Amino acid sequence: MSAFPTLYTERLLLRELVASDAPALFSIYRDAEAMQWFGVDPMTDLLQAQALIETFAQWRTQANPGTRWGLECDGQLLGTCGFFKWNRGWSSCSLACELATKARGRGLMGEALRAMLDWGFAEMQLHRVEALVHPQNHSSLALLGRLGFGKEGTLRGAGFWASQRQDLHILALLAHDYPTASTVISG
């Protein structure tokens, strides 16, 4: 992949995660409430956040690359969002995101995902974007619905965290169903 795609929205800078983001990322990922639906157990050590930043950087070098943006608002890292499992032949990928509890309810993740989707459909020439969401994660289901994602089914027992198997809804958005809004400026 080419240089990291920095994106700007009205309130957010979507940028590459760097080593100095580890404390803020750890704060988000150690918060059990913030991570209850994310698909992993909360972090217990700052080293885990440092390793995750390195993992996100390595995604861009893989055969099926991914891109993970840090969401910065007023100089603070408030979460991340990104694409992964990019299948170039099928023009498809998956998305994931998380937001600090203190930043919720302000429309920031919707703003970030619109910018990310605008970029993905234009620059990656995506046809399909998928998301796996826990059935009780009502806020994420509602957000994805507002963005045009439709539920396609339930993957029974597909996830495993909190010491138990978790069902996950699969949602998808196709390019022709997404109204590109020109909300993003690449840098």
Secondary structure, 3 states (H helix, E strand, C coil): CCCCCCEECCCCEEEECCHHHHHHHHHHHCCHHHHCCCCCCCCCCHHHHHHHHHHHHHHCCCCCCCEEEEEEECCEEEEEEEEEEEECCCCEEEEEEEECHHHCCCCHHHHHHHHHHHHHHHHCCCCEEEEEECCCCHHHHHHHHHCCCEEEEEEEEEEEECCEEEEEEEEEEEHHHCCCCCCCEEC
